[in-house]
């Protein structure tokens, strides 16, 4: 079922590997342009041919793709995690949105929101209702999306570079 302008979300399949890798390349370029002191643009195969296969074989990970006109225009990678109890922390099971990207040609069509909602629904279907995502300060559009879906700051990472 399309979410908007012919975009729909489905679980990734192995044949999506090249498209997901190209979306990772777009994401890596975006980060490298914004923060060249932290990121670099990788080769044309940023995650390699085995990334998606490994995720598809791991029941604690899931990749979704946003499709428009039979082309993957976005993806989300979500991981279920468990933090064991220990002083002073309590046990915690949560999902982490590891990566999410939407190609510029499909931005502002609802693909990002649909990917994020599908990732959260997948986690909930696995009994996980606590979610987190790390977002760089320069990525204001992503932060607005997360906040609209109920995410709020939890930890602030401060950095000093001498």
C-alpha positions as CSV (number, residue, x, y, z in Angstrom):
1,X,0.0,0.0,0.0
2,X,1.5,3.4,-1.0
3,X,2.2,5.9,1.8
4,X,2.4,8.9,-0.6
5,X,3.2,9.6,-4.2
6,X,3.5,5.9,-5.1
7,X,6.0,5.2,-2.2
8,X,5.6,2.1,-0.2
9,X,7.7,0.2,2.4
10,X,8.6,-3.5,2.5
11,X,11.1,-5.8,4.0
12,X,14.4,-5.8,2.2
13,X,15.4,-8.8,0.1
14,X,18.8,-9.9,-1.1
15,X,18.2,-8.5,-4.5
16,X,18.0,-5.0,-2.8
17,X,21.7,-5.2,-1.8
18,X,23.1,-2.9,-4.6
19,X,20.3,-0.3,-4.0
20,X,20.9,-0.3,-0.3
21,X,24.6,0.0,-0.8
22,X,24.0,3.0,-3.1
23,X,21.8,4.6,-0.5
24,X,24.6,4.0,2.1
25,X,27.0,5.8,-0.3
26,X,24.6,8.7,-0.5
27,X,24.3,8.7,3.4
28,X,28.1,8.6,3.7
29,X,28.6,11.4,1.3
30,X,26.1,13.5,3.2
31,X,28.0,12.9,6.5
32,X,31.4,13.5,4.9
33,X,30.3,16.9,3.4
34,X,28.9,18.0,6.7
35,X,31.7,16.8,8.9
36,X,34.9,15.9,7.0
37,X,36.7,15.9,10.3
38,X,34.7,12.8,11.3
39,X,33.6,11.1,8.0
40,X,35.1,10.2,4.7
41,X,33.5,9.0,1.4
42,X,34.1,5.3,1.1
43,X,34.5,3.4,-2.1
44,X,31.6,2.7,-4.4
45,X,30.7,-0.3,-2.2
46,X,30.5,1.2,1.3
47,X,29.1,-1.8,3.1
48,X,30.1,-4.6,0.7
49,X,28.1,-7.3,-0.8
50,X,27.7,-9.3,2.4
51,X,26.1,-6.6,4.6
52,X,22.5,-7.2,3.6
53,X,22.9,-11.0,3.6
54,X,24.3,-10.9,7.1
55,X,21.4,-8.7,8.3
56,X,18.8,-10.9,6.7
57,X,20.2,-13.9,8.5
58,X,20.2,-12.2,11.9
59,X,16.8,-12.3,13.7
60,X,17.8,-9.3,15.8
61,X,18.2,-7.1,12.7
62,X,15.9,-5.9,10.0
63,X,16.2,-3.7,6.9
64,X,13.3,-2.1,5.2
65,X,13.2,-0.4,1.9
66,X,11.1,2.4,0.6
67,X,10.1,1.7,-3.1
68,X,8.9,4.1,-5.7
69,X,8.4,3.2,-9.4
70,X,10.0,-0.3,-8.6
71,X,13.2,1.4,-7.4
72,X,14.5,1.4,-3.8
73,X,14.7,5.1,-2.8
74,X,15.2,4.7,0.9
75,X,16.1,2.2,3.6
76,X,16.1,1.8,7.4
77,X,18.3,-0.6,9.4
78,X,17.0,-1.4,12.9
79,X,18.8,-3.6,15.5
80,X,17.3,-5.2,18.6
81,X,19.7,-4.8,21.6
82,X,19.8,-5.9,25.2
83,X,21.8,-4.2,27.9
84,X,22.4,-6.6,30.8
85,X,21.8,-5.5,34.4
86,X,24.8,-4.2,36.3
87,X,25.6,-1.5,38.8
88,X,24.0,1.0,38.5
89,X,22.1,0.1,35.4
90,X,18.9,-1.9,35.0
91,X,18.4,-4.4,32.3
92,X,17.1,-2.8,29.1
93,X,15.9,-4.2,25.8
94,X,15.6,-1.6,23.1
95,X,15.8,-1.1,19.4
96,X,18.3,1.2,17.7
97,X,17.7,2.8,14.4
98,X,21.2,2.2,13.1
99,X,20.8,3.9,9.7
100,X,18.1,5.5,7.7
101,X,18.4,7.2,4.4
102,X,16.1,8.5,1.7
103,X,17.5,9.6,-1.7
104,X,16.9,13.3,-2.4
105,X,14.6,12.4,-5.3
106,X,12.1,10.9,-2.8
107,X,12.5,13.2,0.1
108,X,9.5,15.0,1.5
109,X,7.2,12.3,0.1
110,X,6.7,10.5,3.5
111,X,9.2,7.8,2.8
112,X,11.4,8.6,5.9
113,X,8.4,8.6,8.2
114,X,7.1,5.4,6.7
115,X,10.5,3.7,7.1
116,X,10.8,4.8,10.7
117,X,7.3,3.8,11.6
118,X,7.8,0.4,9.9
119,X,11.1,-0.1,11.8
120,X,9.4,0.7,15.1
121,X,6.5,-1.6,14.3
122,X,8.9,-4.4,13.5
123,X,10.6,-3.9,16.9
124,X,7.2,-3.8,18.7
125,X,6.2,-7.0,17.0
126,X,9.3,-8.5,18.6
127,X,8.2,-7.2,22.1
128,X,10.5,-4.2,22.1
129,X,8.9,-0.8,22.9
130,X,12.0,1.3,23.8
131,X,13.7,2.9,20.9
132,X,16.7,5.1,20.3
133,X,18.6,6.7,17.4
134,X,21.8,8.8,17.3
135,X,21.5,11.8,15.1
136,X,24.3,14.3,14.4
137,X,23.5,17.9,15.2
138,X,24.0,19.0,11.6
139,X,21.2,16.7,10.4
140,X,18.3,18.9,11.4
141,X,15.8,17.4,9.0
142,X,16.3,13.9,10.5
143,X,16.0,15.3,14.0
144,X,12.7,17.0,13.2
145,X,11.4,13.7,11.8
146,X,12.4,11.8,15.0
147,X,10.9,14.4,17.3
148,X,7.6,14.4,15.4
149,X,7.5,10.6,16.1
150,X,8.0,11.1,19.8
151,X,11.8,10.8,20.1
152,X,13.4,13.3,22.6
153,X,17.0,13.9,23.6
154,X,18.3,11.4,26.2
155,X,22.1,12.0,26.3
156,X,24.1,14.9,25.0
157,X,27.6,14.1,23.7
158,X,30.0,17.0,24.1
159,X,33.2,16.9,22.2
160,X,36.4,19.0,22.5
161,X,39.1,18.7,19.9
162,X,42.4,20.2,20.8
